[in-house]
Amino acid sequence: MKMPKILRVAIAFGIAGVLAMAVSTSADAQQKVRWKMQSAFGSKLPHLGTSALRFVDDVKVMSGGTLEIKFFEPGALVPPLECFDSVSKGAIDSCWTTPGYHVGKYPAMSFFTTVPFGPPIGEFTAWLWFGGGDELKQEIYAKHNLYSINAFAIGPETSGWFREEITSLDQLKGMKMRFFGLGAKVMQKMGMSTQLLAGADIYPALERGVIDATEFSMPTIDIALGFYQIAKYNYFPGWHQQSSISEFLMNKEKWEALSEQHQRIIRVALGHQVMYTYAESEAMNFGAMEKMSTEFGVHIKRWPDSTLKLFEQAWVEVVQEESAKDPLFKKVGDHYFAFREKYKVWRDAQAMKPTYLE
């Protein structure tokens, strides 16, 4: 018996309605994914903070609003350098931070951020992404219910802001300096007392004399933090941070609970930040250097080659000493240096002088 046309139309609309409701219900379910993300860097801080805002916006747009990650300023939820435990416990979902801020728990974490006298960005990411570096990092984090994906990257930094010109390494002895990563241990061998401070805490510490000198990042960022108002001598090259990669640190259970789509969106958005931020910082810093010199009266200095040689010798000693007392440091360090030795074939084959017209 032939079904009446009006009934066929009604059934068709009914099926369409059910499908629309299913799609709507699925979308509504996904829209409930809301994460809190505290940043270790202020939202207005060039490169470091602005990349976080770009990331959360990319995620929101690409997911059609089904995944939202809310940005929180440093200290809004937990102290800026204490994200590790809070994310591990699930108190907050994620942090925009750097493995170098977790060295109090694992000194080896520094290798996943930046290494003194280390490689440029290409070689560094080659080790992390394809050479096994990230796998080592995840092994450590998995013990604490954490999962990390590389976030933004920046190029070489400056290696110090000083109130006076440094004409002798003897001047460094007894000096108190904010210093990041494994480079801090090198400076300790120079007789300095070092401490790690979050970006927003550096200027007041410098102003009050809690520290005598500091390093933090690169000209575009350091200008924003106002170091030039107190210290007029800025030293290059950034031997301790030739390239730096930070991270989006997540609670592992919450990461695994995300849909495959949301996980893919996060990975793509983070990959974009790595290259975007690196290129952005490289494009802006020569102008920032000129501004420091002409507008702010900063004296741009370069460490003599003889001094850089002493820093590098001290770095070799640091590796030996830390490896002898920390098996994990030795494991990660040996892996990193072994990759660099293999990469050397390619690096040396492509080596060129800055110019052949000298």
Buried (B, 14 or more C-beta within 10 A) or exposed (E): EEEEEEEEEEEEEEEEEEEEEEEEEEEEEBBEBEBBBBBBBBBEBBBBBBBBBBBBEBBBEBBEEBBBBEBBBBBEBBEBBBBBEBBBEEEBBBBBBBBBBBBEEBBBBBBBBBBBBBBEBEBBBBBBBEBBBBEBBBEBBEEBBBBBBBBBBBBBBBBBBBEEEBEEBEBBEEBBBBBBBBBBBBBBBBEBBBEBBBBBBBBEBBEEEBBBBBBBBBBBBBBBBEBBEBBBBBBBBBBBBBBBBBBBBBBBEBBEEBBEBBBEBBEEBBBBBBEBBBEBBBEBBEEBBEBBBEEBEBBBBEBEEEBBEBBBEBBEEBBEEBBEEBEBBBBBBEBBEEBBEEBEEEEEEEEEEEEEEE
